[in-house]
Amino acid sequence: MTQVKPGDKVRIHYTGTLADGSTFDSSQGRDPLEFTVGAGQIIPGLDAALPGMSEGDTKTVDVPCAEAYGAHNPDATQAIPREQVPDTVPLEVGTRLNVQTAEGEVLPVTVADVTEEVVLLDGNHPLAGKDLTFEIELVSIT
């Protein structure tokens, strides 16, 4: 039976959970996730778990934060004076926004805190600093 090796294109079904058991993402009800193994298209800890698997195999993969989205970086947060934020921008904690830098780059951020004076924006990935667990099923190798 053919086994996955780096460079193979694969399709997997997956369910990703956090330490508390809550699901943060799943391919269930959607097409399988398709990518090339070892090409850096998915998080490293999940990518490294695929070589040696065969079609139909299932596996539980524990991915520490360092092999997923990295540690939470406090330098990736910025306090913006509240008066500089347009009234049309939703400011509920947890809201995902796209902001444009002075250089024109668009960055995804999360509203982390709101006070009368400032809005704290967090540029970390929402899963930064979290260990992840994936239940995966290898659907196909091409």
N, C-alpha and C positions, 0 to 999 in steps of 0.2 A: 504494500500500500504506500502511496506517495506521501511523503512528509514535508511539511513546510520548511523552507530554507530562505535565507536572506535573498531578496530580489524577486521572490514570488508575489504575485498579486493574489490577495485572499479576500474572502467575504466572511464576516463574522456577525453573529448576533451576540449582544451583550446586555448586561444590566449592571450598572455601577452603583455601589452603595457606600455610605459613610460609616464611621465607627458605631454610630447609634442605630444602624440598620436602615436608615432612610435612603430611598432611591434618589440619586441626583440625575440620572439619565438612563435611558434604555432604548434599544432598537426594536423592542417588541411592538408589533403593529405597523412597523415600517420595513423598508427594504434593509437587508443586511448592510453593515458598514463595509465599504470596499477600499482597500489601500494596498500599497506595496510594502512588504515587510523589510525593515531596515532602512527605509527611505526618509525617516524622520517625519512621517505624516501623522503619527499619533504619539501619545506620551511614551517616553522610553521604557518605563516599567512594563507596560502592556505589550509593546512591540517585542521586547526581549522574551516574553513568555510563549510566543507563537512557534518558533522553530522546534521541529520535532513532532508537532501535532499533525494528525491526519484528519481528512474530511469526516465529519460526524463526531469527532472528539469534543468533550466538554471539559472545562477546567475552571477552578477558582484561583484567581490571581490577586494577591495582596501587593499593592503598590505604595511604598512609602512616599511621602510628599516630595522628597528629593528626586524621585524618579517619575513624578507626575507634573505638578505645576510649581514646584519649588516652595521654599519657605515664604511666609508672609513678610514682605519688605516694608517696614514702616516709612522708608524714604519715598515710597510710591503713593503717599497720601499728600493732599494739599488742601489747605484751608483757603477758601475764596470768600472775600467780603460779600455778605448777603446782598448788598445793594448792587453788586456787579452781576447778579444772576437775574435774567429777565423773569418777569412774573409768569410767563407762559411755560417755564420749565418746571416739571413736576419735582417736588423736593421731599417726597416720602423716603424715609430710610429704606435702603434696599433697591431703590429704583436704579436701573441701568441706563446710562446716558452715553452719548458720544460727544467728546469735546475736541475742539481744534486748537492745536498749539500755535504759537506765534510763527512757526515754520510751515504751518499748513497741514501738519500731520494730524490725522483723526485718531483719537485714542478712546477705547471703551473705559468707562469708570462706573463706580457704584457710589450712590449717595450713602455715606457712612454715618453722618450726623448732621443735624441742623439746629442752629441756635438763632437767637435774635440777631447776632452779629456776623456769623460765618456759616458756610456750608462746607463740610468736610467731604472731599472726593477721594475715593480709593481706587488707584489704578492697578491694584493686584488682581489677578484672575480670581473669580469667586471661590475657586477650590484651592487656592494657594494656602499652604500650611496644613493641608488635610491629607491624611492617609486614606487611600481609596481601595475598595475591593471590587473586583469584576467577576461576574459569572459569564464565561464566554463559551460559545459553541462555534466551531469552525465549520462553516457551511460549504465553502469551496476553495480550491487552490487552482490557479491558472498560470 
